[in-house]
Amino acid sequence: AQTVTQSQPEMSVQEAETVTLSCTYDTSESNYYLFWYKQPPSRQMILVIRQEAYKQQNATENRFSVNFQKAAKSFSLKISDSQLGDTAMYFCAFMKPGNKLVFGAGTILRVKS
Amino acid sequence: NAGVMQNPRHLVRRRGQEARLRCSPMKGHSHVYWYRQLPEEGLKFMVYLQKENIIDESGMPKERFSAEFPKEGPSILRIQQVVRGDSAAYFCASSFLDRVNYGYTFGSGTRLTVV
C-alpha cells in the first residue's frame, strides 16, 4: 500500500520569503502522480500543483514549484515570495493512474507579516 | 459552471440519529469520491462511485456507512446510528474518468458534529 509522509506538522515564514514543505512517499509503482493541495481556513481543497512521475522536469505554477526526486521518493513544495493568503494547511498526495488519492497528514503553514 | 456542491455545510446530529450528506458533482463529471477528514488529520479515502455503481469501497467502515450515486440526482453518503467518533469533515470530489490524473475537484465539505 502507498503511504505519504509529511514530517513537518507546522511551518512559519515571513511574508515575501521562501519556504519549502517536505513530503516523502512509499510505493513500488513506477508510474504515478503526485499533488500538493492547499486547504485554507475556509476548508476548501485547492489543487496547487501536479507532477507526473515519468517526467523528470519539476512542475512549476507561478510562485509554487516542486523538487521531485524519484529515486529518493521525495516531493517537496517550494513557495516563493510568500503571501499572507498562502496561510493554510498543505497536503501532499499520491495517486496511481486511475486510482484513489492517498494524502499525507498535512503541514500547517503560517505566513507572518 | 458550478463546482462540486455539497450540502449541508454543517450538520449536527444526536447519537443514534442518521446523517445524510449530499454531493452534486461538477457538470459532466460521472465519477464521485468521498473522503473523511478527522480533526488534525489528512483526508482518508472512503468510497469511489460511478453512476449507479460502487467501484471501490475499501475505505468505508463495514457497518453503518453506505453510499450511492443514482442515475438521477446527487450522490448520498449515509451514516446510520451516528456515534461521536463519526464527527469529522466529509469531502466529496468528482472527475472525468480520463482526467482523473489531473486531480479531483473537491467540494467545500460537510462538517458533521455528533452530540
Interface residues (C-beta under 8 A of the other chain):
Chain A: V4 Y33 F35 Y37 S42 R43 Q44 M45 I46 L47 R50 E52 F91 M95 P97 G98 K100 L101 V102 F103 G104 A105 G106
Chain B: Y33 Y35 E41 G42 L43 K44 F45 Y48 D56 G59 A89 F91 A93 V100 N101 Y102 G103 Y104 F106 S108 G109 R111
